[in-house]
């Protein structure tokens, strides 16, 4: 019997499906990687050698591959030089591990202001913002700005295109209030801001807002009692001069009048909302409103009564009441 012949199995060949994609799609995929990993793709093949330079997003996160923040700063400096004028749609900075000695070496984001025709989203976490860095008049495509656990030491945040703004756990240490000039804003979040509450300028397109005021020394009545602010009638509380200064310009509520959905939360001693209610606007579009116990104290629930009188089309009211030692209770 003739020996049986066996066919050799075909050799398996690796298929680089990602490498077969057009450059534009690869640039988009690389934008989701931390910058350090995106640069490492340059060793995959000759075609990949320079693709990382045109990634449409930059994510500078952590200090992977660098012993110090100073080394990371050097990496970022070279990265930006090698990218040249490549389009940039998103930019994220977040550093969670650093020593006090590292702070002045990298975390300061100062002048000049960002300039980009293509930047659409910017995430900043754990950075120090100074000078005119947050003047985005030269970023006409910017729509989404998130700032978290950062220090803001500048006079104004300016953008004619911004639609979504989120400021969470940030601080200022400024003697005056930071002004926010974002006339195209649709969504606004201000959560736990330390130091003087920022002044929000007109936002005629606003639809939703979440505001939770932190407990700040300069915006707190030192003689607060049972829903009443002293109004600077006591010389021991100079802060309330800002509450009873006769100025008609509101800090927050005057810019939220067009919102359809509002959540307004404050600690009891903060006088910002109480001050704004003296010139309370009419919320002609407001459909849903969430308030905490701040609004339900004082003679005849003055704050709650006032805002309800100025909300003619309100459909849903949620009162989030918290008693000491108990969980939050919501009344709708």
C-alpha positions, 0 to 999 in steps of 0.5 A: 500500500502506497504511503498516505500523503498528508497535506501541510497545514497552511501557515498562519499569517498575522493580520494587522487589521488596525494597521490597515485602517486609514491614517485618520481613523488610527489618529482617532484611536491613538487619541484614547491612549495615554500620551506615553503609550501612543508614542510607544506605538512608533516601534510597531512598524515603519508605518507607525513611526510617525502616526502618534504625532497626529493623534487628535487627542492628548492625554497626559495622565499619571507619571508613568515612565517618569521618576519625577514630575520634572521628567514628565514635563520634559517629555511633554515639552518634547512631545508638543515640539514633535507634534508641530501644528497637528490638529488637536481636538481633545486635551486632558491633563491629570496628575495624581502622584507628585511631591510638594517639590514637584508642584512648581515644576509642572502644575502651573499652567500660565500664559499665553492662552491656549490657541487652537482652531480644532480643540473641542474638549479640555479636561484639567485635573490637579493643576494650577491655572494662572494668568490668561490660560482660561481665555479661550477666545482663540479656541472657536471649536471648544465646547466642553471644559472640565476642571477638577481638584484644581487651583484657579488664580485668574480673573476670568474664564472666557469662551464664546463657544463653550457649551458644557462647563464643569468645575468640581472641587476647585479653589481660588484664594482670590480676593475678588470673584472669578467671572465666568463669561460663557454666553453659549453655555447649555450645561453648568456644574459648580460643585464644592468650590472653595473660596469666593463663589465665581460670578456667572455672567449671562447664559441665555442658552442654559438648559441644566445647572447643578450648583452645590456651594462649598462652605467658604469663609468669605461667603459665610455669615458669622452670625447666622441663626435659624435662617437669618443673616445679619446683613452686616448689622454686626461689626463682627461679621464684615462678610455680610457687607457683600450680602447687604451692599445694595448691588443689584448684580447677582452672583449665580441666580441672575444667569440661571433664569433660562434653565429648564432643570436646576439643582441648587444646594448650599450649606446653611451659613452661605449667603450667596443664594439668599443675597441673589434672591433679593433680585430674584429673576423669573425662571420662565422655562424652569420645569424641574427644581431640586433644593436642599434644606437651605431653602426650607428655614427662616421665617415662613420659608422665605427662600423657598417661597420666593423662588417658587413665586418666580417659577411660573411653569414649574412641574416638579419640585424635589426637596432633599432634606437631611437631618443630623445622623439620618440619611437624605429624605426627598420630598417631591 
